[in-house]
Amino acid sequence: QDYVIALHDGVFTAGTRPAADFVAGGGDTLADNAVYQAASATFLPDTQTLWYIGAESIMAFMAESGLEAELSRDEAEVIKLIESASITANYNEDGTGVARMVLTLAEPNPSE
């Protein structure tokens, strides 16, 4: 699968070609996603830089890259606990800044 980096209408996108096409086509946004909305509560105020990935994207990347097959059962179970991961950052004019890294765990699923 192709991975692309694109800039469209002032929006920088890095991901699979279908994901970049989706962004360029104006589909639903992350703001419409409940997991992203929950994660956004932990973002720094006035965030200038944001990196975010949800569980579905993590699992898709693992499967497409072949990494999923290389994981032990325990490693795979730990990765399934992740709901999302984000990095937000702010920078000041004097060159100083603050970064926050958050790993959000999924709610336990008693049926598994």
GIJOUR-V560557 format. One record per pair of residues at least 12 apart in sequence whose C-alpha atoms are under 10 Angstrom apart, sorted by the first residue. I is the first residue (numbers start at 0). J is the second residue. D is the distance in Angstrom with one decimal. If there is no record, write none. Layout:
i & j & d
I & J & D
I & J & D
This chain:
i & j & d
0 & 15 & 7.0
0 & 16 & 7.8
0 & 17 & 9.4
0 & 63 & 7.6
0 & 64 & 8.9
1 & 14 & 8.4
1 & 15 & 5.8
1 & 16 & 5.8
1 & 17 & 8.8
2 & 14 & 5.3
2 & 15 & 4.3
2 & 16 & 5.7
2 & 17 & 9.0
2 & 18 & 9.1
2 & 19 & 8.7
3 & 15 & 6.0
3 & 16 & 5.9
3 & 17 & 9.4
3 & 18 & 9.1
3 & 19 & 7.2
3 & 20 & 9.8
4 & 16 & 8.8
4 & 19 & 7.8
5 & 19 & 7.0
5 & 20 & 9.4
5 & 22 & 9.7
5 & 23 & 8.9
6 & 19 & 9.2
6 & 22 & 9.9
6 & 23 & 8.7
7 & 19 & 9.2
7 & 20 & 9.8
7 & 22 & 8.3
7 & 23 & 6.1
7 & 24 & 9.6
8 & 23 & 8.0
10 & 22 & 8.4
10 & 23 & 8.5
11 & 23 & 9.9
14 & 56 & 9.6
14 & 60 & 9.8
15 & 60 & 9.3
29 & 51 & 9.6
29 & 53 & 9.9
32 & 53 & 9.8
34 & 52 & 9.9
34 & 53 & 7.4
34 & 54 & 9.1
34 & 82 & 7.4
34 & 83 & 7.4
34 & 103 & 9.5
34 & 105 & 9.6
35 & 51 & 8.2
35 & 52 & 8.7
35 & 53 & 7.5
35 & 82 & 9.5
35 & 83 & 7.8
35 & 84 & 9.6
35 & 85 & 9.5
37 & 83 & 9.5
37 & 103 & 9.2
38 & 51 & 8.8
38 & 52 & 10.0
38 & 53 & 9.4
38 & 82 & 9.1
38 & 83 & 7.2
38 & 84 & 8.0
38 & 85 & 7.6
38 & 101 & 8.4
38 & 102 & 9.0
38 & 103 & 7.3
39 & 51 & 9.5
39 & 85 & 8.7
39 & 87 & 9.7
41 & 85 & 8.8
41 & 86 & 9.6
41 & 87 & 8.9
41 & 99 & 8.5
41 & 100 & 9.1
41 & 101 & 7.4
41 & 102 & 10.0
41 & 103 & 9.6
42 & 85 & 8.0
42 & 86 & 7.8
42 & 87 & 5.9
42 & 88 & 8.4
42 & 98 & 9.5
42 & 99 & 7.4
42 & 100 & 8.8
42 & 101 & 8.5
43 & 86 & 9.1
43 & 87 & 6.1
43 & 88 & 6.8
43 & 89 & 7.5
43 & 97 & 8.5
43 & 98 & 7.9
43 & 99 & 6.9
43 & 100 & 9.8
44 & 87 & 9.1
44 & 88 & 9.1
44 & 89 & 8.3
45 & 87 & 9.5
45 & 88 & 8.7
45 & 89 & 7.1
45 & 90 & 9.8
46 & 86 & 9.8
46 & 87 & 6.1
46 & 88 & 5.7
46 & 89 & 5.5
46 & 90 & 8.8
46 & 97 & 9.7
46 & 98 & 9.3
46 & 99 & 9.9
47 & 87 & 7.4
47 & 88 & 5.9
47 & 89 & 5.2
47 & 90 & 7.3
48 & 86 & 7.8
48 & 87 & 5.5
48 & 88 & 5.1
48 & 89 & 6.7
48 & 90 & 8.9
48 & 98 & 8.9
49 & 85 & 7.1
49 & 86 & 5.7
49 & 87 & 4.6
49 & 88 & 6.7
49 & 89 & 9.4
49 & 98 & 9.7
49 & 99 & 9.7
50 & 84 & 8.1
50 & 85 & 5.4
50 & 86 & 5.0
50 & 87 & 6.5
50 & 88 & 9.1
50 & 100 & 9.3
51 & 83 & 7.3
51 & 84 & 5.8
51 & 85 & 4.3
51 & 86 & 6.6
51 & 87 & 8.5
51 & 100 & 9.9
51 & 101 & 9.5
51 & 102 & 10.0
52 & 82 & 8.8
52 & 83 & 5.7
52 & 84 & 5.5
52 & 85 & 6.5
52 & 86 & 9.5
52 & 102 & 9.9
53 & 81 & 8.2
53 & 82 & 6.0
53 & 83 & 4.3
53 & 84 & 6.6
53 & 85 & 8.8
53 & 103 & 9.4
54 & 78 & 8.6
54 & 79 & 7.6
54 & 80 & 8.7
54 & 81 & 6.1
54 & 82 & 4.9
54 & 83 & 5.5
54 & 84 & 8.3
54 & 103 & 9.7
54 & 104 & 9.6
54 & 105 & 8.8
55 & 79 & 9.7
55 & 81 & 9.7
55 & 82 & 8.4
55 & 83 & 8.9
56 & 83 & 9.2
57 & 78 & 8.5
57 & 79 & 9.2
57 & 81 & 8.8
57 & 82 & 9.2
57 & 83 & 8.5
57 & 84 & 9.5
58 & 75 & 9.7
58 & 78 & 8.3
58 & 79 & 8.1
58 & 81 & 9.8
61 & 75 & 9.9
61 & 78 & 9.9
77 & 104 & 9.8
78 & 104 & 9.5
79 & 104 & 8.9
79 & 105 & 8.1
80 & 103 & 8.6
80 & 104 & 5.5
80 & 105 & 5.4
80 & 106 & 8.0
80 & 107 & 7.9
80 & 108 & 9.7
81 & 102 & 7.1
81 & 103 & 6.1
81 & 104 & 4.6
81 & 105 & 5.6
81 & 106 & 9.2
82 & 102 & 7.8
82 & 103 & 5.4
82 & 104 & 5.0
82 & 105 & 4.6
82 & 106 & 8.2
83 & 101 & 8.2
83 & 102 & 6.1
83 & 103 & 5.2
83 & 104 & 7.0
83 & 105 & 8.0
84 & 100 & 7.6
84 & 101 & 5.6
84 & 102 & 4.5
84 & 103 & 6.0
84 & 104 & 8.8
85 & 99 & 8.0
85 & 100 & 5.8
85 & 101 & 5.3
85 & 102 & 6.6
85 & 103 & 8.5
86 & 98 & 6.9
86 & 99 & 5.6
86 & 100 & 4.4
86 & 101 & 6.4
86 & 102 & 9.0
87 & 99 & 5.3
87 & 100 & 6.7
87 & 101 & 8.7
88 & 100 & 8.8
